[in-house]
């Protein structure tokens, strides 16, 4: 049985697609390939074939035609799609295919998402919201089955298309990919990290405010911070850089661009406490952060914005805290309490890893994923 993963939004070696789904199916006897439009790349690695192209200079119509062409070359039995556009391309291929493949829509994002609408003013934002929403629902209706990464994102599809087959398959890491370093939080040194878009909405401003408050309460504390990400707003960038420049000399920042999966895990593995202080807006509130499960697997406590999705799906109180992201005073107190109360810190570290080993890891859900894909092709 041949399975093609197609994506217009993720790199070929995406964590979820390549390292977990595709490699698992390959090891279980499936023939797998990944078709991504984000990078020109071809070859075979760990049994997974890559037939990828660069869509920078292509229109949407040309991009769809390229996906269809590559699917015609491989003639898969099952197509797993990551975005509405790829579902559309898979549907177009299916219409002309002699042997009709099953189309699976792996839903891990909101469509439309605010990131697709950010550049528009109010009127165009409203118009494009409606256009993307309708396109997503039309293409979703063409899929034969769904994979849901989380509960809240499944609701619209389960309500509108109740007869479609589906499975919940979370963002849990395979622990064999985790570079584990034992906790080593000191009395006078704190290692932190931030990864992702450097923006107010994603919480970088709240992160810096918490650091500033820490320096006020514990002036001698040495803080080393790895920042792995990118700016996309020049005004916010200037404000953030002014804040960083105003911090005392014992706070050291090291900046990195986005990293390949394994490099990223190694880079953050010495973080003492993981902070994620994104805004508590409508979209964030109903999104389950993927990296939360990696932080647990790395055996570290977390301090997160109190998001509805986290409260529903994760036993966060066993290895960290949910907070008002703008309350720098409380956040700094929680960090200092970890430094001053090592028994609590180590308790939360151990609890995080135990949850990762017993619940939040790929091995607990991969057999269900394999069975789901296998049964789709039974006629």
TANOR-V542716 format. One line per field, one symbol per residue. ss: DSSP state (H for helix, E for strand, C for the rest). psi: psi as a letter, one per 30 degrees, with the letter a starting at -180 (. if undefined). burial: 1 if it has 24 or more other C-alpha atoms within 12 Angstrom, else 0. A space follows every 50 residues. Layout:
ss=???
psi=???
burial=???
//
This chain:
ss=CEEEEEECCCCCCCHHHHHHHHHHHHHCCCEEEEEECEEEEEEEECCEEE EEEECCCCCHHHHHHHHHHHHHHHCCCEEEECCHHHHHHHHHHHHHCCCC CEEEEEECCCCCCHHHHCCCCHHHHHHHHHHHHHHHHHHHHHCCEEEECC HHHHHHHHHHCCCCEEEECCCCECHHHCCCCCCCCCCCEEEEEEEEECCC CCCHHHHHHHHHHHHHHCCCCEEEEEEEEECCCHHHHHHHHHHHHHCCCC EEEEEECCCCHHHHHHHHCCCCEEEECCCCCHHHHCCCCCHHHHHHHCCC EEEEECCHHHHHHCCHHHCEEEECCCCHHHHHHHHHHHHHCHHHHHHHHH HHHHHHHHCCEHHHCHHHHHHHHHHHCCC
psi=kkkkkkkgfllehkeeeefdeeeeeefgflkklkjkgfkjklakkhfkkk illkgegkleeeeeeeeeeeeeefilekkjkfleeeeeeeeeeeefkejk lkkkjjjflkjklffffeflaeeeeeeeeeeeeeeeeeeeffkflkkkfl eeffeeeeeeiffkklkkjahklkfffkjkkkkhkafgkkjllkkakjle efgeeeeeeeeeeefeeiffkkkkkkjjalkgjeeeeeeeeeeeffllfg jkkkkklklleeeeeeegfgkekkkjhlkileeeegkjkefefeeefghk lljlkikeeeeefkieffgakkljffieeeeeeeeeeeefieeeeeeeee eeeeeeefehlefffeeeeeeeeefefk.
burial=11111111111111111111111111000111111111000000000111 11111000000011111111110111111111111111111111000000 11111111111110000000000000011001100110111111111111 11110011000001111111111110011100111000111111111111 11111111111111100100111111110010000000010001001001 11100100001001101111111111111100111111111111111111 11111111110011111111111111111111111101100000110111 11111110111110110011011001100
//
